[in-house]
């Protein structure tokens, strides 16, 4: 039995999230299916670094897989990709130590959110089109208030009685790139719907609908306002999962040229 580390990219538009569900199509479910077909193993389990919600994408989701396999890693990767739908792709597959765990060993994660400042015919599954003008300085001011060790119970549907809602946010970056506004949020881990609600609150501030002080108050006292401002899943990408020693950050750049719908 060998353990493999997989790095996976996927377009989440057609899927009900990462995690296997009985009556829904999921990314993990598709990978599980093709691993069984290729290896002929009946008992196996794939562990992801974390869940992504329905409609959310990934640039570098990480998973580990225990399987009996005599194929070279690159041959196994090729055969798995041949059986996967075109919107799921295993970027790398490599042997890992038996102690490696995709979720438990992760030390940080980063998410990228793409906001389009104009209507687009091509990239609508990968952006949130916001019609109103957005003030980036106000959005950055709110992002700065989110940094540090904070209680995000107002930004999640997770039950704080069952799971800690305290999260360490290392940085929030925003920049404009053509018709896109890019938001990168990096932290120790993330709660259910947390990133989308952080982005929603930042956008509301950019519109002039809330102030940085009001946004900070959502961290001090429980509020239902962030839930009402939840950004759509379409613009959200799990960008990268970091492990010990993996501290190189890629430049913050858009994934799609809104003007053409092509890769930038």
Secondary structure, DSSP 8 states (H G I E B T S, - for coil): -EEEEEEEEE-GGGSS-SS-BTTB--HHHHHHHHHHHHH--SS--EEESS---TT-EEEEEEEEEEE---S-HHHHHHHHHHHS-TTEEEEEEEEE-TT--TTTTEEEEEEEEEEESS--SS-GGG-EE--S---HHHHHHHHHHH-EEEE-GGG-SS-TTTS--EEEEEEEEEEEETTEEEEEEEES---TTHHHHHHHHHHHHHHTSS-HHHHHHHHHS--SHHHHT---GGGEEEEEEEETT---------SB-TTTSSB-
